[in-house]
Amino acid sequence: MCENQPKTCSEPGQSGLCIEPTGECELSPCPDSKTRIEVDILTDNYPGETTWTVTDKCGSAGAIMSGGPYDSTLRGATYSKTVCADEGEYDFTINVSEDFFVFTVPFH
């Protein structure tokens, strides 16, 4: 699968190599001064109503990564994002809008 793709791949803040047989991107390790944060989102039947953020709790960086809303036709799809971030405390917030209500759940 990688033969039809570039031999390198990238995500914001990282780079990696295309691996066989899936052709997925295997990201390079984070530098020693950074921590890898990975977020995998499995959508429900209403992916267009899902958004999320990871924010720097102690610094001024604000949102370091976010996602959504997702394509409403791709129900049950998994979306993944990875970033190398400074060591610290971060909040994960997911918002699911359903019948005009928004639910926000922060995690530390």
C-alpha positions as CSV (number, residue, x, y, z in Angstrom):
1,M,0.0,0.0,0.0
2,C,2.9,2.4,0.7
3,E,4.3,2.1,-2.8
4,N,1.5,4.4,-4.1
5,Q,2.1,6.9,-1.3
6,P,5.0,9.1,-0.2
7,K,7.5,7.2,2.0
8,T,7.0,9.9,4.7
9,C,3.9,11.2,6.2
10,S,3.1,13.9,8.7
11,E,0.7,15.2,11.3
12,P,0.9,18.7,12.7
13,G,4.1,19.0,14.7
14,Q,5.4,15.5,13.8
15,S,6.6,13.4,10.9
16,G,6.9,9.7,10.3
17,L,7.2,6.8,7.9
18,C,4.6,5.0,5.9
19,I,4.4,1.4,7.1
20,E,3.3,-1.9,5.4
21,P,0.9,-3.5,4.9
22,T,-1.7,-0.9,5.9
23,G,-0.1,2.2,4.6
24,E,-0.7,3.9,7.9
25,C,1.6,6.6,9.2
26,E,3.9,5.5,12.0
27,L,4.9,8.7,13.7
28,S,8.4,9.5,14.9
29,P,8.8,9.7,18.7
30,C,8.4,13.1,20.3
31,P,11.6,14.9,21.3
32,D,12.7,14.4,24.9
33,S,11.2,17.7,26.0
34,K,7.7,16.9,24.6
35,T,4.9,14.5,25.5
36,R,2.7,12.7,22.9
37,I,-1.0,13.4,23.2
38,E,-3.3,11.1,21.1
39,V,-7.0,11.5,20.7
40,D,-9.2,8.9,19.0
41,I,-12.9,9.8,18.5
42,L,-15.4,7.1,17.5
43,T,-18.5,8.9,16.3
44,D,-22.1,7.9,16.9
45,N,-25.0,8.2,14.5
46,Y,-24.7,12.0,14.6
47,P,-21.0,12.9,13.9
48,G,-21.9,16.4,12.8
49,E,-22.9,17.2,16.4
50,T,-19.5,16.2,17.9
51,T,-16.6,18.6,18.6
52,W,-13.7,18.5,21.0
53,T,-10.6,20.4,22.2
54,V,-7.5,19.8,24.2
55,T,-6.4,23.0,26.0
56,D,-3.3,23.9,27.9
57,K,-4.6,24.2,31.5
58,C,-1.7,26.2,32.9
59,G,-0.2,28.0,30.0
60,S,-1.3,30.6,27.5
61,A,-1.3,28.2,24.5
62,G,-5.0,27.8,24.6
63,A,-6.3,24.9,22.4
64,I,-3.4,22.8,21.2
65,M,-5.7,20.4,19.2
66,S,-9.3,20.1,18.2
67,G,-11.7,18.2,16.0
68,G,-15.2,18.1,14.6
69,P,-17.8,18.6,13.6
70,Y,-17.5,15.5,11.5
71,D,-19.1,14.5,8.2
72,S,-22.7,13.5,9.0
73,T,-22.6,10.8,6.4
74,L,-19.7,8.9,8.1
75,R,-21.5,7.4,11.1
76,G,-19.4,5.2,13.3
77,A,-16.1,6.4,11.9
78,T,-12.9,6.8,14.0
79,Y,-10.9,10.0,13.8
80,S,-7.4,10.2,15.3
81,K,-5.1,13.1,16.0
82,T,-1.7,13.2,17.6
83,V,0.5,16.1,18.7
84,C,3.8,16.5,20.6
85,A,3.1,19.0,23.4
86,D,5.1,20.6,26.1
87,E,4.9,18.7,29.4
88,G,2.1,20.1,31.5
89,E,-1.6,19.8,32.4
90,Y,-4.2,19.7,29.7
91,D,-8.0,19.6,29.7
92,F,-9.9,17.4,27.2
93,T,-13.4,18.7,26.5
94,I,-15.9,16.9,24.2
95,N,-19.2,18.6,23.2
96,V,-22.1,16.6,21.9
97,S,-25.0,18.6,20.7
98,E,-28.3,16.7,20.9
99,D,-31.8,18.2,20.6
100,F,-30.4,21.7,21.3
101,F,-28.5,20.7,24.4
102,V,-24.7,20.7,24.6
103,F,-22.9,18.4,27.0
104,T,-19.3,19.3,28.0
105,V,-17.1,16.9,29.9
106,P,-13.6,18.1,30.9
107,F,-10.9,15.6,31.7
108,H,-7.5,16.1,33.3
